[in-house]
Structures are given as C-alpha cells and as structure tokens.
Amino acid sequence: MNNQIPTEKELEEIEKNYDPQLSFRKLGVKLEVLVSLLLVLMSVYHFWASGFGLVREVLHRGCLLYTSPSPRDRG
C-alpha cells in the first residue's frame, strides 16, 4: 500500500475531477464578505418580520424579489 501524501496539485486535480460543486464561481475576498453580510442581514430581516414587525406585504415581496435569482440565472 502506498502511504505517500498527495501534493497540493494532485489534490486539486482529484477535486476538479470528482467535485461537481467546484464549477461554481469563486468570489474574491471583498465580494465574499459582502455576500455574507447581505445573507446575514436578510436572515435578521426575516426573523424580525416573522416575530416582531408587521411588514407591509408589498414591501416584504419587494425584499424577497430583490434577493431572488433572475430566471435567466436558472440552469
């Protein structure tokens, strides 16, 4: 049995061949922080809207439409 540790390049090649999620676009650090912040803010908004606030229906739909993917982004 071969007990050699694969190199970084070999691991990347294995990941590229067998991981279908790798085809997603990699974000830069700044954009990754921005997306994470927006996701956290959207979660906080939904917790607030479901527990405390009575958000007008039109405003709530607008917030959801603003964050939902475009039909052209779907497969």
C-alpha positions in Angstrom: 0.0 0.0 0.0 1.3 3.4 -1.0 1.4 5.8 2.0 2.6 8.9 0.2 0.8 12.1 0.9 -0.5 13.7 -2.3 0.8 17.1 -3.3 -1.4 20.2 -3.5 -1.5 19.9 -7.3 -2.7 16.3 -7.2 -5.4 17.1 -4.6 -6.6 20.0 -6.8 -6.8 17.6 -9.8 -8.8 15.0 -7.8 -11.1 17.7 -6.6 -11.6 19.0 -10.1 -12.5 15.5 -11.4 -14.9 14.4 -8.7 -16.4 17.5 -7.1 -19.4 18.9 -9.1 -19.6 21.9 -6.7 -16.3 23.2 -7.9 -17.9 24.6 -11.1 -19.3 27.5 -9.0 -17.6 30.8 -9.5 -15.0 31.6 -6.8 -15.6 35.0 -5.2 -12.9 37.4 -4.2 -12.5 38.2 -0.5 -14.3 41.5 -0.6 -17.2 40.2 -2.6 -17.4 37.1 -0.3 -17.6 39.4 2.8 -20.3 41.5 1.1 -22.4 38.4 0.1 -22.0 37.0 3.6 -23.1 40.3 5.1 -26.1 40.5 2.8 -27.2 37.0 3.8 -26.9 37.7 7.5 -28.9 40.9 7.1 -31.6 39.1 5.1 -31.8 36.5 7.9 -32.1 39.1 10.5 -34.8 40.9 8.5 -36.8 37.6 8.2 -36.5 36.9 11.9 -37.7 40.4 12.7 -40.5 40.3 10.2 -41.8 36.9 11.4 -41.5 37.8 15.1 -41.9 41.5 15.8 -42.8 43.6 12.8 -45.8 43.8 10.7 -44.2 44.5 7.4 -46.5 45.6 4.6 -47.0 42.8 2.1 -45.8 44.9 -0.8 -42.5 45.8 0.9 -41.9 42.2 2.0 -42.4 40.9 -1.5 -40.1 43.6 -2.8 -37.3 42.5 -0.4 -37.8 38.9 -1.5 -37.8 39.7 -5.2 -34.7 41.8 -4.8 -32.7 38.9 -3.4 -34.1 36.1 -5.6 -32.3 34.9 -8.6 -33.3 36.0 -12.1 -35.0 33.4 -14.4 -32.0 33.7 -16.8 -29.7 32.6 -13.9 -31.5 29.3 -13.6 -30.0 26.3 -15.3 
